[in-house]
Amino acid sequence: MTNIAEERVRALLDAFETQDLEIMRQSFHPEATFELPFEDRFETKSGVDDVMAHFARCFDPDNGLFRTLVFDVQALFHDPDEDAIVVQYTSRGVLREFEADYENSYVGVLRIQDGVVARWQEYANPLKGTSRRLEALRQAVAASPG
């Protein structure tokens, strides 16, 4: 049996496939944070506007990181006493710059407040993501003239 918080998290992850920024925005608390704790070059996004600006940049048709991105939930664990949801999920998509396939696996820890996501910590498989990026770069270099 699911509840509103679980449905909200699933809707948030599903919104990446359609790049529905409005559904994403509705899924976040006004003071939400989005964190990638093991990404050295990533600054935590604070506040729904900052979080949404980040996701909008990811899908920007001219300069965004992803042409497509789909998350598939593998498992979801909800601890209502802690207002926490832990999600195991995978992604598949296309990197815009190289037109290369991208896949990764993640664990997300999401804190819920007032029925929406107040904090999202995403832990990606660094080896899988890095190997895909390197392979995409190799393909792009090999395909370039000269």
N, C-alpha and C positions, 0 to 999 in steps of 0.2 A: 504494500500500500504506500503510495507516495503522498507527500503533502505539498503545500504551496511553495516552500523553500526549494524542495527538490525539483519541482516543475519549473521554477524560475531558473535554476542552474541549468537544467536541460535546455530550456528555451534560449538561454544566453549562448550556450555552446552551439546549438542549432543555427542561431542567427549568423554565425560566421560563414556558413555555406551560402546563404543568400546575401551576405554582406549588409544585413538589415541593421543599420546603426541606430535606428529608433528603438527597436526591441532591445538591443544591447544597452542603450541609455536607460531604458525603463527597468533594467535588471540591476542597476547599481544604486546604492545609497548616495545621497549628495556628497558625502565626505569619503567616498570609497577610495581605496588604494589598490593598485595593481603592482605586484612585485615579481621580479625574476631574481631570486636571492643568489643564484650562482652565476649570473651573467655580469661580469665585471664592467662592461660598457653600458649597462642599462641603469638608468636612474628611475627610482620608484615614482610612479605616477600617483599624484594625490589630488583628490576631488574629482567628481564625475566629469567635469569639463576637460581636465588633463588626461584622464583615462580615455575618454572618448576621442580626444585629439590624437592620442597614440594609435588607437584602432583605425581611425579614419586615415591616418598616414600609411598604415599597413596596406590599405586597399586603394590608395590613391591611384587613379587610372594612368597617370603619367609617371609617377616616381615611387609607387608603393612597392613594398617587399613582395606581396603575394598577388598573383592574378586570381588564384582560387585557394581556398583553405576550408577543409571539412574536418570537424572533430567527430570521432566515434567513441561514445562512452562504453568502456569495458566493464566498469564496476563503479558503484556509487554507495558511499557509506555516510549515513546521517546520524549525528549525535545531537539530538534536540536539546539535551541538557547543557551542552556547550555552544549551541547555535553554530555548529560547525558541520561542513560537508567536505568529505574527502572523495575526490573523483580520480579514477584511473582512466585515461583516455589516450587515443592515438590521433594523429593527424595525417592527412594526405592533401597535397595541393601542388601548385605550380609557382615557382619563383619567377617573378616578372622579369627581372634583369636578364636571366639566362634561359628563360623558357624551359627550365629543368624541373623535374619532379622533386617534390619535397615530402618527406615522411619523418615522423618522430613519434615518441611516446612520452607521456607526461603523468605526473601526479599533481593535482591541484588541491590546495587547501583553501576553502572558501568559508569566511565567517559571515554569518547572516545577521542582519539587524533590520528590524521593521519589515521582515519578509523579503528583503533584497540583499544583494551582495555588498558587504561593507569592506571586505578585504579579500583579495585573491592573490595567493602566492602560488606561482607556477614553477614546477621543477621539471625541466625537460631533460631527456637523455642527451647529455652533451656529446657523447661519441657518435650517436646516430645523426644528430643534426650537423655536426662538424663534418662527418664523412660525406654527407649529401652535399653540403656547401662546397667542399673541396672538389667533389666529382663534377658538380655543375661548373665550377671555375675551370677545371681541366677541359671539359667539353667546349666551353666558350673559347678558351685559348686555342684549342686544336682546330676549331672551326673558323677562327679569324684568319684573314689573309696575311701573308707575309710572315 
